[in-house]
Amino acid sequence: MGRVLPFPLVVPALLVLTGLPACAQEAGPPTPEKRAAAEAAPLFASHEVVPITLEADFRALRREDRNQESEERPAVLRWTDPDGSANVLDIQVRTRGNFRLASRNCDWPPLRLNVRKGAAAGTLFENQDKLKLVGVCKSKQSYWGQYVLLEYLAYRTFNLFTPLGFRVRLVRVTYVDSGGEEETFDAYGFLIEDDTQMAARNGGWKEDWPQGGPQLDPRLLEKHHAILVDVFQYLIGNTDWSGAAMHNMELVRFPDRVTSTVPYDFDFAGIVDARYANPDPQLSIKNVRERLFRGFCPIQVNRPAELYEAVYQLFRDKKEEVYALWSGQEGLEEDTIKDTREYLDEFYEVLADPRKIESRMMKDCRSLTFGR
């Protein structure tokens, strides 16, 4: 998971001029066929819950593969189509993540599923390759399942405002240990669209950003989308991100040289309110339910006031869709829905009053300093 970096921001001159570190690789725009295939992926064509069974050596995945260099292990993925047809795929799985990967934090680490494209042709997983699976951190208490559903809805909420975001599919996973040593159980999880497909679907391509490398000049980002990301992160109460340090962000470039960041990983957001989530101690908040605007100050990144107002209005226009999404989710408990509605109410109370936008939100905007 990690922490957001403190500011002032240090941006090398190379980034001011080009927006790219010397080691960044440009893949180039997708072909029309690749873009169409990404858009039409059957896995993300519906929001219906998919019951799946995942059989693997979970004893090893849970107890041995607790590092980012762990190798893939064979697994079997099973599901049944709505017409009753049974499907079986031989796949590979491996552990992934940062915070949730550590055994001291989670009993069950997040997984990445590697699907062989040829084997999946004509199935729900056609054209899929590497999929992140977000599942429960612990299997014994019901509130861990609530966190999964809440983070899933955070992704779905971002999708309401823009197609330039990760699509997700809710699944009900039955975990079966191939060695018979771990207890079989089932729980909610969700699959996240592959980053290269997300970029291709939008007509762009992913650019890898070196971990711990130079920071991105936020003035190089497409303005409307950058503001949208800032306001969305404020809506869900997320401070565990940085569009400059590329923390919990993917970078997508387009043929006209426009660049945008796409957020992911929302389990530290206030709207999820996970028990393990704490804000960075350098921030001015004491718990993740306190909202803190982490966007840059408009005048410093040359983002006119009318662009902000256009984004605010988009969020106002989508208000009923947002509430409907969070109120109608299968599996959410009544108390969770009530708490979430109250949290959304606080956001829309701010957005309804320009004075509150300034006093509760924009007053905390981040400054931009070069050369130090």
Order of alpha helices (4+ residues) and beta strands (2+ residues): alpha-alpha-beta-alpha-beta-beta-beta-alpha-beta-alpha-beta-beta-alpha-beta-alpha-beta-beta-alpha-alpha-alpha
